[in-house]
Structure formats: structure tokens, C-alpha cells
């Protein structure tokens, strides 16, 4: 079972820009090991702990981006890493960079 950003963000918008899928892919073998372990144990505790660790890592990464003063090209690069290749609006961009103005977001 792969958990997607779409299913997570439906429950809480805080997860909208977290690269959960990317982090799982980076730890794909561990992901499958934990799924197997949970299956053998008949308990999802290991899987839940793994996913909570992934979410914690994603939140920490997002907070690092949020607390740094970035140039416009830094912001664009960081945002592209988070959002990937899909289209986004200025509103999406502003949600990721709460400390910039609408005018700055438009210029970026």
C-alpha cells in the first residue's frame, strides 16, 4: 500500500506540500521491510511508526525551508523540489512561503 499526498492532504492541509512520496521512495526498501514485518506480526504498529518518522522528517525539512531567508531563485528551486513538475498557483506558492508578499510571489 503506497500512501499518496492526495489521500493525506484531504485530511489535513498541512500535508499539502510535504514530499511524503519522495521520502518513501528514498527509503523504499525499508518501507517494504516494515510492511512485511507488520504483515507477519499481524499489527500495523511498525508501519505506523515508520510513516510517522517519514512525516516528521518531511515536516523538519519544510521548517528548514521556512526559516531561511531565501532569494527568489532559491525559493523557486526549493518550491520545485516540494511540488515537483505539477502546476501551481500564486496562492500555493504563498502557502509555502508565508513570509513573502503577494507582489514578491508574483515576481518570483
Secondary structure, DSSP 8 states (H G I E B T S, - for coil): ----HHHHHTT-GGGTT--HHHHHHHTHHHHHHHHHHHHHHT-SHHHHHHHHHHHHHHHHHHHHHHTS---HHHHHHHHHHHHTTS---HHHHHHH-TTS-HHHHHH-
